[in-house]
Structures are given as C-alpha cells and as structure tokens.
Amino acid sequence: MPAHHSDALIIGGGHNGLVCAGYLAAAGLTVTVLERRQVVGGAAVTEEFHPGFRNSVAAYTVSLLNPKVIRDLDLPTHGLSVVERRLSNFLPTEDGRYLAVGAGRTRAEVGKFSSADAARLDAYSARLDRIADVLRALVLQTPPNVVAGGWRQALPELLRAARVGKCIAGLDMPLRRELLQLFATSAGDYLDRWFDSDPIKAVYGFDGIVGNYASPFTPGSAYVLLHHVFGEVNGRKGVWGHAIGGMGAITQAMARSASARGADIRVGAPVREVLVERGRAVGALTDAGEEFRASAVISNLNPKLLYLKLLDAAVLPADFRERIEHWRCGSGTFRMNVALAELPDFRCLPGKAIADHHTAGIIIAPTLAYMERAYFDARLHGWSARPIIEMLIPSTLDDSLAPPGQHVASLFCQHVAPQLPNGESWDSHRDTVADLMIDTVNAHAPNFKAAVLARQIMSPLDLERTFGLVGGDIFHGALSLDQLFSARPVLGHGDYRGPLPGLYMCGAGTHPGGGVTGAPGHNAAREVLLDFRRRRLRRHPRVGP
C-alpha cells in the first residue's frame, strides 16, 4: 500500500487539531488530519443520546473560544452562532434563598446577603478584568522556551521573554502583586480577602475547581479561577454562552473551514504509531496499516498518549519521557446529559416556564466549605456524598435540541476520583453515582428526578476511553504552576515542538491549556509555518495518492 504524503499531518481531529489544520491549509500547505472516531471534534461534539434529544456530550459551554480564531477561520460563515445566557449563574443556598449573577443584577443580588460585599464587587471585577487582559494578551503568544546552546538559540527566546515582560510591565505594582497571588494561592484564600458572604464566594470559587480535582483551598487554584474569566462571547468579556446546535456546531464549522481551505480530514483512522527515521518524526501508521508521511507531524493528543503510547521509548530522551510519565492528569469530572419532560421547578424560585435562571449555569455547591468537603470525600471514598454540580439547560436557548415543550440538561459533576480506590472500576459504579447526581439536583428541584426521560453517563473512565481525556482530565493536564506556560508540557518544550525534529504539539497539553479556546492550535500552526519559512521543514513533493 503506497504511503500518503502531505506537508503537515495532524493526529487527532479535536478542535485544536482542526484549528491548526485551518491555519496551515490557509497558508498553502497540504494538510491531512487523522481522527480516531467516526466524527471530528474531540470532546466538543453534539450527539443524539435519546430519540429527539441532542446535546453536547462532553464540553458544554462557550466563552474561551478565541475571537481571533473565530475571525481568521470565518466560523460564522461556516455555521457558528453563539447566544449569551440570559443570566450568568444561579446558585440555590442552604437556607432556601438563591443568588443570581448577571449583567445589571449581581450587585443587588449580592446585597441580599451582604451590603459590604455588594460594595466591593466593582473593585473586585475591575482588578480581575485588568489581570485577565494580561492573560488575553499572552494566550496567543508562544511562551519563551528554555533552550540549551549558545546565543543563536537563546536570542529568539529572550525576545519572547521581553514581549511577556512588556505585557506585565503594563500593570502597576499592586496589580503585579495581585497577579503573583493568583498564581500562587488558593481560590478560597483569594476570595476570603475580598468577600464575607458564602454565596458570592461559592459562585466565583466554583471557577477555581472546574475541571480541577482539588479543594478550593488548594494553592494554585486561584489561577484556575482566573483561567475561566479571560474569555468572551460576541465581543463581551467574561460572558458565557451557548453554540446553537451544541458544541459540535463549533467543531463542524472548524472542519468545514479547514476543508474549504484544502485540508484532507479523515475519520475512523486511529493512529497506531508515529514513524521515526534517523531521529526524526516522518509520519504515522494507522491501525489499518495505512502510512501517512509529512514534513511536520503535529499531535492534538494528551502528551501522555503521544509520548507513552505512540512512540518507542528508545527514541525519546530519558528525562523527558520520565517527566511525561509523571504529567499530572485527572480532573475529577463526571458528565451526564439528561432528557427532561419539563424544566426543573426550584424550591427557592418556583416555576416550570422558561425563566432567566433556567438559562444560567446552575451551581449546586452553596459554599466553599461544601466544595472542600466534596473533594476530601472523593479522595477517601471515590466520590462525594454531596457532590458539586453545574447544570445547564441549553434547550432554553436553542429549541433545536429537544422536542417542543421538553428539554435537555448538561450536568457537569464534581468531585469524583479519576481512579477509584482499591482498584475498583468506574464501570461498576457509574449508575450508582449517576443516581446520586440526579438526587442531588432533585433536593433543590423536587420534580427533577421524575422529569428525567433518559440519561447519558460519562464517568472519568468513559471520558478517557471515548475522547482520550486521560483520567477524565478536561484540560489534558492539571493547570498547576509546574505545568503552565513555558513548562507546558515540559520545560524546554513549551514552544509546541517535541523532542524529535519534525514533531509538534497543538493540543490542550500546551500553552495556554484546556477549554475550547483554539489557542494551542493557532499557536502551533504559527510555529510550524515559521519552521517552513526557516527551511527547517521542507514542502513534500506531490507524490502518492
């Protein structure tokens, strides 16, 4: 069977792989994408999970998708439409009240619990927004890379470091201190400095543990909080929205954009190994025995899957491989999608007709202490008896997802252990935990359990088997200080280049990390194109099929 040839070969058709393909194809390169599953999109896909009911299977809400990526790939022309939530968040409290967070409403809502906290909101938001602006400026930059060698190798990295320094230099000293604190301290400690009342700390603190298997008082969790606030929807900063048609609408638009630019996207093509010749990555071999060759081999996979599963240990530096073995993954995530006969009727805010709070991110986790107990409970027993749940009901904003008068809900549930204690399998406990999640929502909305017509369950093990999210990790690796920026995934390889010439990374295991951002794919494409311009990579002759 003759080999297939292209300039760039992308392993994995998740959203970052599709973004990378779109940019490379737009630059005139021949591009092939190999996707293991029968549909592109990775964890950002929409499926019908019950007759007449469709929903986003894993990734479930929009904010971090970079506006430059949307513009450059012309995603609206290819079908992308994002609508904003009518209310950002809705949090039932333990005393039967609730907190609603949204534009023009948050201050009055917080004032129900603490007038002092309400008065601090503007200062808190202004400070966090200013720091988030720095992150936005860094998201599409390649981090300075720690390199061995002389000045020739070091000079480009020094220039990158200078650009980073310029971003930070725009902050005054109080904001620089705040930035340091956000990187080094916990979300709980950070929020305790600002606020007194539990509900507002819980709403903001939830962002510090989303996809993060940790207590809100774990050092470093304040950065995860910050990671979730630098997004925007339709030009509005910090806003969350919903893609019409679900998250799959995003990746289908990306695929159409890349295909229109000439990319060859192949599904049902799992890669068995990365081909290495004379110390250089030269292509990939699929399970079906097809050989694909390219000057640039670009992986959209979790670094553990790329370096530990697709490459022979002998071709990698020993220290590098050891560090990949210890790359920390596991986000304590349990995902469910449910078909509903009717909307939940909350005790604290009754009503089954669509209201603003039904369009919000509904947070079942009334205090930071509740979140901390959930984490320690999961560490001890495998899952929390009182879990953390964020529920979205996207059919309140997109009536194409469910039959008239009925709805679909996404339940993003935490904390559960990525690996259960005593060697037990998630396959033996997934339904028990799913029942617990439904009962937890039902405690706040007593009609919920009876309204569930069907459910789709994704334990951490299911997320790993289906989407390659190792340990169920939605970020492809913990967002901790030792796994960020120039150290993502390994210090010395923070510039999207692997340890083998010709091998690149474009997935969430690189800067700036997880979430449906498109930024790693954008940045990796820029570095690949730079190497073609520098003649470190050469265009493939047009031979073969």
DOTOR-481220 format. One line per 4 residues: number of its first residue (from 1); for each residue x, y, z of C-alpha. Coordinates in steps of 0.25 Angstrom, whole numbers, plus 5000, padded with zeros to 4 digits. Layout:
DOTOR-481220
NUM = X/Y/Z | ...
END
This chain:
DOTOR-481220
1 = 5000/5000/5000 | 5007/5013/4996 | 5009/5024/5006 | 5001/5037/5006
5 = 5009/5049/5006 | 5006/5064/5011 | 5013/5075/5017 | 5006/5074/5030
9 = 5000/5062/5037 | 4991/5065/5049 | 4988/5053/5059 | 4974/5056/5065
13 = 4963/5064/5060 | 4959/5071/5073 | 4956/5086/5072 | 4971/5090/5073
17 = 4975/5080/5062 | 4964/5086/5053 | 4969/5100/5056 | 4983/5096/5053
21 = 4979/5090/5040 | 4971/5102/5036 | 4983/5112/5038 | 4993/5102/5031
25 = 4984/5100/5019 | 4981/5115/5018 | 4996/5117/5017 | 4996/5108/5005
29 = 5001/5095/5012 | 4996/5081/5008 | 4989/5076/5021 | 4984/5063/5026
33 = 4976/5061/5039 | 4975/5047/5044 | 4963/5045/5054 | 4961/5032/5062
37 = 4946/5033/5064 | 4935/5034/5053 | 4933/5049/5055 | 4943/5060/5057
41 = 4942/5070/5069 | 4949/5062/5080 | 4941/5065/5093 | 4934/5077/5086
45 = 4923/5069/5079 | 4908/5068/5079 | 4900/5055/5079 | 4886/5050/5079
49 = 4886/5042/5092 | 4871/5039/5092 | 4861/5040/5081 | 4858/5054/5078
53 = 4869/5059/5089 | 4882/5064/5085 | 4893/5071/5094 | 4908/5074/5095
57 = 4914/5061/5100 | 4926/5066/5108 | 4930/5080/5106 | 4917/5088/5108
61 = 4918/5103/5109 | 4925/5114/5101 | 4933/5126/5106 | 4948/5123/5104
65 = 4948/5121/5089 | 4957/5132/5084 | 4951/5143/5076 | 4963/5144/5066
69 = 4961/5129/5063 | 4947/5131/5060 | 4950/5143/5051 | 4962/5136/5044
73 = 4955/5123/5041 | 4942/5131/5038 | 4934/5121/5046 | 4921/5129/5046
77 = 4921/5127/5031 | 4922/5112/5033 | 4910/5112/5042 | 4915/5116/5056
81 = 4905/5124/5064 | 4907/5127/5079 | 4896/5133/5088 | 4898/5138/5102
85 = 4891/5133/5115 | 4881/5142/5120 | 4887/5140/5134 | 4901/5136/5136
89 = 4899/5128/5149 | 4889/5123/5158 | 4892/5117/5172 | 4882/5112/5182
93 = 4887/5114/5196 | 4885/5104/5208 | 4875/5114/5215 | 4865/5113/5203
97 = 4869/5126/5197 | 4877/5128/5184 | 4888/5137/5177 | 4886/5141/5163
101 = 4898/5147/5156 | 4897/5154/5143 | 4899/5168/5136 | 4892/5179/5143
105 = 4887/5169/5154 | 4899/5164/5162 | 4901/5176/5172 | 4886/5176/5176
109 = 4886/5161/5178 | 4899/5160/5186 | 4893/5172/5194 | 4883/5162/5199
113 = 4894/5155/5207 | 4904/5166/5209 | 4904/5181/5206 | 4919/5181/5209
117 = 4921/5170/5198 | 4912/5177/5188 | 4920/5190/5190 | 4933/5182/5187
121 = 4928/5176/5174 | 4933/5187/5165 | 4947/5187/5171 | 4948/5172/5170
125 = 4943/5172/5156 | 4952/5183/5151 | 4964/5177/5157 | 4961/5163/5152
129 = 4958/5169/5138 | 4971/5176/5137 | 4979/5164/5140 | 4970/5156/5131
133 = 4974/5165/5120 | 4989/5162/5122 | 4985/5147/5120 | 4977/5150/5108
137 = 4990/5157/5102 | 4998/5144/5106 | 4988/5134/5101 | 4993/5135/5086
141 = 5007/5136/5089 | 5017/5125/5089 | 5024/5124/5103 | 5039/5127/5104
145 = 5046/5114/5103 | 5057/5109/5112 | 5068/5104/5102 | 5081/5098/5102
149 = 5092/5104/5093 | 5098/5118/5090 | 5093/5132/5087 | 5088/5128/5073
153 = 5078/5118/5080 | 5075/5127/5092 | 5073/5141/5085 | 5059/5138/5080
157 = 5054/5133/5094 | 5060/5145/5100 | 5052/5154/5091 | 5039/5145/5094
161 = 5042/5148/5109 | 5043/5162/5106 | 5029/5162/5100 | 5024/5155/5112
165 = 5031/5165/5121 | 5025/5177/5113 | 5011/5171/5116 | 5013/5170/5131
169 = 5020/5184/5131 | 5007/5190/5128 | 5002/5186/5142 | 5005/5195/5153
173 = 5011/5189/5166 | 4998/5186/5173 | 4993/5178/5161 | 5007/5171/5160
177 = 5005/5166/5174 | 4991/5162/5171 | 4996/5154/5159 | 5006/5147/5167
181 = 4996/5144/5178 | 4986/5138/5167 | 4997/5129/5162 | 5002/5124/5176
185 = 4990/5124/5185 | 4977/5117/5186 | 4963/5122/5181 | 4957/5121/5195
189 = 4968/5129/5201 | 4968/5139/5190 | 4952/5141/5191 | 4953/5141/5206
193 = 4961/5154/5205 | 4950/5161/5197 | 4937/5156/5202 | 4930/5151/5214
197 = 4917/5144/5210 | 4917/5130/5205 | 4908/5131/5192 | 4917/5140/5185
201 = 4930/5133/5189 | 4923/5120/5184 | 4919/5125/5171 | 4933/5131/5168
205 = 4940/5120/5175 | 4933/5109/5166 | 4942/5114/5155 | 4954/5111/5163
209 = 4951/5096/5163 | 4944/5094/5150 | 4952/5082/5144 | 4962/5083/5155
213 = 4962/5071/5165 | 4965/5080/5177 | 4960/5087/5189 | 4956/5102/5186
217 = 4967/5104/5197 | 4978/5097/5189 | 4989/5106/5186 | 4989/5109/5171
221 = 4974/5108/5170 | 4973/5123/5169 | 4979/5122/5155 | 4969/5112/5150
225 = 4958/5123/5155 | 4966/5133/5146 | 4967/5123/5134 | 4952/5123/5133
229 = 4950/5138/5133 | 4958/5142/5121 | 4948/5138/5111 | 4937/5146/5103
233 = 4925/5144/5095 | 4921/5153/5083 | 4931/5163/5088 | 4926/5164/5102
237 = 4937/5160/5112 | 4935/5150/5123 | 4922/5145/5117 | 4918/5131/5115
241 = 4909/5126/5104 | 4903/5114/5096 | 4906/5110/5082 | 4893/5108/5074
245 = 4894/5093/5071 | 4903/5090/5083 | 4918/5089/5084 | 4918/5080/5071
249 = 4914/5092/5064 | 4927/5099/5067 | 4936/5087/5062 | 4927/5085/5050
253 = 4929/5099/5046 | 4944/5098/5048 | 4944/5085/5040 | 4937/5092/5028
257 = 4946/5104/5029 | 4959/5095/5028 | 4953/5086/5017 | 4949/5099/5009
261 = 4964/5103/5010 | 4968/5089/5005 | 4971/5081/5017 | 4968/5066/5016
265 = 4961/5061/5028 | 4959/5046/5030 | 4951/5040/5041 | 4951/5025/5046
269 = 4966/5026/5045 | 4973/5023/5058 | 4988/5024/5059 | 4996/5012/5063
273 = 5010/5019/5064 | 5018/5031/5060 | 5028/5028/5050 | 5042/5032/5053
277 = 5054/5031/5044 | 5069/5035/5047 | 5064/5042/5059 | 5053/5050/5052
281 = 5037/5049/5052 | 5033/5046/5038 | 5019/5041/5039 | 5009/5032/5045
285 = 5004/5018/5043 | 4989/5015/5045 | 4982/5003/5051 | 4978/4999/5037
289 = 4993/4999/5032 | 4992/5012/5024 | 5005/5020/5025 | 5004/5035/5024
293 = 5017/5043/5023 | 5019/5058/5025 | 5030/5068/5028 | 5022/5073/5040
297 = 5015/5063/5050 | 5006/5070/5059 | 4999/5063/5071 | 4986/5068/5077
301 = 4986/5057/5087 | 4989/5058/5102 | 5004/5057/5104 | 5003/5044/5111
305 = 4996/5037/5099 | 5006/5043/5089 | 5019/5040/5096 | 5016/5028/5104
309 = 5007/5021/5094 | 5011/5025/5080 | 5026/5026/5081 | 5036/5016/5085
313 = 5043/5019/5098 | 5057/5018/5091 | 5055/5030/5082 | 5052/5039/5094
317 = 5061/5046/5104 | 5060/5038/5117 | 5058/5050/5125 | 5047/5055/5116
321 = 5040/5042/5116 | 5041/5041/5131 | 5034/5055/5133 | 5023/5051/5123
325 = 5021/5039/5131 | 5018/5048/5143 | 5010/5058/5136 | 4998/5060/5145
329 = 4985/5057/5139 | 4971/5055/5145 | 4960/5066/5147 | 4950/5058/5156
333 = 4939/5060/5145 | 4926/5052/5144 | 4918/5057/5132 | 4903/5054/5129
337 = 4893/5058/5119 | 4878/5056/5122 | 4866/5057/5114 | 4855/5065/5122
341 = 4840/5064/5121 | 4839/5078/5127 | 4848/5089/5133 | 4853/5088/5148
345 = 4844/5095/5158 | 4853/5100/5169 | 4848/5101/5183 | 4855/5115/5184
349 = 4850/5120/5171 | 4838/5113/5167 | 4833/5111/5153 | 4833/5102/5141
353 = 4832/5112/5130 | 4845/5117/5124 | 4851/5128/5133 | 4865/5134/5133
357 = 4870/5125/5143 | 4867/5113/5135 | 4877/5119/5124 | 4888/5121/5134
361 = 4899/5112/5139 | 4892/5106/5151 | 4902/5103/5162 | 4899/5093/5173
365 = 4910/5096/5183 | 4906/5106/5193 | 4919/5109/5200 | 4934/5108/5199
369 = 4933/5098/5211 | 4924/5090/5203 | 4933/5089/5192 | 4945/5085/5201
373 = 4937/5074/5208 | 4933/5069/5194 | 4948/5068/5190 | 4952/5061/5203
377 = 4940/5052/5202 | 4944/5047/5188 | 4959/5045/5192 | 4954/5036/5203
381 = 4943/5029/5196 | 4943/5031/5181 | 4932/5041/5180 | 4926/5051/5189
385 = 4913/5048/5196 | 4909/5063/5194 | 4915/5065/5180 | 4917/5078/5173
389 = 4909/5080/5160 | 4907/5091/5150 | 4895/5089/5141 | 4892/5096/5128
393 = 4879/5094/5121 | 4883/5099/5107 | 4869/5096/5101 | 4864/5108/5107
397 = 4873/5116/5098 | 4873/5106/5086 | 4860/5099/5083 | 4866/5090/5072
401 = 4872/5081/5083 | 4859/5075/5089 | 4844/5073/5085 | 4835/5084/5087
405 = 4832/5086/5102 | 4843/5077/5106 | 4858/5080/5109 | 4872/5075/5110
409 = 4881/5077/5122 | 4896/5076/5123 | 4901/5072/5137 | 4916/5075/5140
413 = 4918/5068/5153 | 4930/5068/5163 | 4937/5063/5171 | 4939/5048/5167
417 = 4953/5041/5168 | 4959/5039/5154 | 4963/5025/5159 | 4955/5019/5169
421 = 4961/5013/5182 | 4965/4999/5184 | 4966/4996/5169 | 4951/4997/5166
425 = 4945/5000/5153 | 4936/5012/5149 | 4928/5002/5141 | 4923/4996/5154
429 = 4919/5009/5160 | 4915/5019/5149 | 4900/5017/5150 | 4900/5018/5165
433 = 4908/5031/5164 | 4898/5036/5153 | 4886/5033/5162 | 4893/5041/5173
437 = 4895/5053/5164 | 4880/5053/5160 | 4876/5052/5174 | 4885/5064/5178
441 = 4878/5073/5167 | 4865/5067/5172 | 4867/5072/5186 | 4867/5086/5181
445 = 4856/5084/5170 | 4847/5073/5174 | 4841/5070/5160 | 4854/5067/5154
449 = 4856/5052/5156 | 4842/5049/5151 | 4845/5058/5139 | 4857/5050/5134
453 = 4853/5042/5122 | 4867/5037/5118 | 4881/5040/5122 | 4895/5039/5116
457 = 4906/5036/5126 | 4921/5039/5125 | 4930/5034/5136 | 4945/5038/5137
461 = 4948/5025/5130 | 4937/5027/5119 | 4943/5041/5116 | 4957/5034/5115
465 = 4952/5023/5106 | 4943/5031/5097 | 4951/5044/5096 | 4965/5042/5101
469 = 4964/5050/5113 | 4973/5043/5122 | 4967/5041/5136 | 4955/5049/5131
473 = 4964/5062/5130 | 4957/5072/5122 | 4970/5081/5122 | 4979/5070/5116
477 = 4988/5072/5129 | 4986/5080/5142 | 4987/5095/5142 | 4997/5096/5153
481 = 5009/5105/5153 | 5019/5094/5149 | 5010/5090/5137 | 5008/5104/5131
485 = 5013/5114/5121 | 5028/5110/5117 | 5027/5097/5126 | 5014/5092/5118
489 = 5016/5081/5116 | 5031/5080/5119 | 5041/5091/5122 | 5050/5092/5109
493 = 5038/5089/5100 | 5028/5100/5103 | 5029/5105/5089 | 5019/5094/5083
497 = 5032/5086/5078 | 5034/5072/5083 | 5048/5066/5086 | 5049/5060/5072
501 = 5051/5069/5060 | 5038/5069/5051 | 5029/5066/5063 | 5020/5077/5069
505 = 5008/5078/5079 | 4996/5086/5077 | 4986/5081/5088 | 4982/5086/5101
509 = 4994/5080/5108 | 5002/5092/5102 | 5000/5107/5106 | 4990/5112/5109
513 = 4984/5099/5114 | 4970/5094/5113 | 4956/5099/5110 | 4950/5101/5096
517 = 4960/5112/5092 | 4966/5109/5079 | 4979/5116/5084 | 4988/5104/5085
521 = 4984/5100/5070 | 4986/5115/5066 | 5000/5116/5073 | 5005/5102/5068
525 = 5001/5106/5054 | 5009/5119/5055 | 5022/5111/5059 | 5020/5101/5049
529 = 5019/5111/5038 | 5031/5118/5044 | 5040/5106/5042 | 5035/5104/5028
533 = 5040/5119/5025 | 5053/5116/5032 | 5055/5103/5024 | 5055/5094/5036
537 = 5044/5088/5029 | 5042/5085/5014 | 5030/5084/5006 | 5027/5070/5002
541 = 5027/5067/4987 | 5013/5064/4981 | 5014/5049/4980 | 5005/5037/4984
545 = 4990/5038/4986
END
